[in-house]
Amino acid sequence: MRWSAVTVAGIAFSLTLATAGSALAGSYVDEMSRCLVRSTSDADRTLLIKWMFAAAAVHPAVKSITSISDAQRDELNKSAAKLLERLITESCKSEMRKALTHEGPDAIQTSFQALGQVAARGLFSDPAVARGMADVDGYMDKPKIQRLFGAIK
């Protein structure tokens, strides 16, 4: 199988689908997913969090509120590429081959989605991030919401 820009983009996209529902996967994809998660350290997952954030920061809706330089993004891209390459060609090479052989090219994206979910959980489970997200509660109209819940009874 030739690695095309579409395949690499698919892996990258799959990593960012951290909150998406789990796709149907066979046993080979499941094993590949477990290998990817097992083969990444806390430092690797931190790198993935930074890389996903830097990639998302180019979106027009958030670009103006981030300050990631092109040099920082480039360095994160290089580091993430090395990590993904290691996972595919060394750490999980056997699992990758089996998944591709038995479940096809979509196996790559599905298995990397699991790794993206683990990295995202690391981001959103951080106490500081959880507190930051909970701050929205202070701006909600609680009586209005309570009326909705009261009407459901």
C-alpha positions in Angstrom: 0.0 0.0 0.0 1.3 3.4 -0.9 1.1 6.2 1.7 -0.6 9.1 0.0 -1.4 12.5 1.3 -5.0 11.4 1.7 -4.0 8.5 3.9 -1.8 10.7 6.1 -4.5 13.3 6.3 -7.0 10.6 7.2 -4.8 9.5 10.1 -4.4 13.1 11.3 -8.2 13.7 11.0 -8.9 10.4 12.9 -6.7 11.6 15.7 -8.8 14.7 16.0 -12.1 12.8 16.2 -11.7 12.5 19.9 -15.3 12.9 20.7 -16.8 11.1 17.8 -18.7 7.9 18.3 -16.7 4.7 18.0 -16.7 3.3 14.5 -17.5 -0.4 14.0 -14.2 -2.2 14.2 -13.1 -5.8 13.9 -10.7 -7.6 16.1 -7.6 -6.6 14.1 -8.5 -2.9 14.4 -9.2 -3.4 18.1 -5.7 -4.9 18.5 -4.1 -2.1 16.5 -5.9 0.5 18.6 -4.7 -1.2 21.8 -1.2 -1.3 20.4 -1.3 2.4 19.6 -2.5 3.4 23.0 -0.1 0.9 24.8 2.9 2.2 22.7 2.5 5.9 23.6 3.9 7.4 26.7 2.4 10.3 28.6 4.9 12.5 26.8 3.7 11.2 23.5 0.1 11.9 24.4 1.1 15.4 25.5 2.7 15.9 22.1 -0.5 14.7 20.4 -2.6 17.1 22.5 -0.3 20.0 21.5 -0.3 19.0 17.9 -4.1 18.6 17.7 -4.5 22.0 19.3 -2.0 23.7 17.0 -3.7 22.1 14.0 -7.1 23.2 15.1 -5.8 26.7 15.9 -5.6 27.5 12.2 -9.4 27.3 11.9 -10.8 30.8 11.0 -13.2 30.7 14.0 -10.3 30.5 16.5 -7.2 31.7 14.7 -7.6 35.2 16.1 -7.6 34.0 19.7 -4.5 31.8 19.5 -0.8 32.7 19.3 0.9 29.6 17.9 3.6 30.7 15.5 4.3 29.0 12.2 7.6 27.8 13.6 5.9 26.2 16.6 3.3 24.5 14.4 6.1 23.3 12.1 8.0 21.8 15.0 4.9 20.1 16.4 4.2 18.7 12.9 7.7 17.3 12.7 7.5 15.7 16.1 4.0 14.3 15.5 5.2 12.8 12.2 8.0 11.1 13.9 5.7 9.7 16.5 3.1 8.5 14.0 5.9 7.0 11.8 7.3 5.1 14.9 3.9 3.8 15.8 3.1 2.6 12.2 6.5 1.2 11.2 8.0 0.0 14.5 5.8 -0.2 17.6 2.6 -1.5 15.9 4.0 -2.8 12.6 2.6 -6.3 13.0 -0.8 -5.1 14.2 -0.9 -2.5 11.3 -0.2 -5.2 8.7 -2.9 -7.5 10.1 -5.5 -4.8 10.4 -4.8 -3.6 6.8 -4.8 -7.2 5.4 -8.0 -8.3 7.2 -10.0 -5.1 7.5 -8.7 -2.8 4.8 -7.4 0.8 4.6 -10.1 2.2 6.8 -8.5 0.2 9.7 -5.8 2.9 9.9 -8.2 5.7 10.5 -10.4 3.8 12.9 -7.4 2.7 15.0 -5.9 6.1 15.2 -9.3 7.5 16.3 -8.9 5.5 19.5 -5.5 7.1 20.1 -7.0 10.5 19.5 -9.7 9.8 22.0 -7.2 8.9 24.6 -5.2 12.1 24.0 -8.3 14.2 24.1 -9.4 12.6 27.4 -6.0 13.6 28.7 -6.7 17.2 27.7 -10.3 17.5 28.9 -9.7 15.6 32.1 -7.1 18.0 33.3 -8.4 19.7 36.4 -7.5 23.2 35.1 -9.3 22.5 31.8 -12.3 21.1 33.6 -12.5 24.2 35.8 -12.2 26.5 32.8 -15.0 24.7 31.0 -17.2 24.8 34.1 -16.8 28.6 34.2 -19.6 28.8 31.6 -22.0 27.8 34.3 -21.7 31.2 35.9 -23.2 32.8 32.8 -26.2 30.6 32.3 -29.7 31.6 33.2 -30.4 29.0 35.8 -34.1 29.9 36.5 -34.8 29.6 32.8 -33.2 26.1 32.6 -35.0 25.1 35.8 -38.3 26.0 34.2 -37.5 23.7 31.3 -36.7 20.8 33.7 -39.8 21.6 35.7 -42.0 21.4 32.6 -40.8 17.9 31.8 -42.1 16.4 35.0 
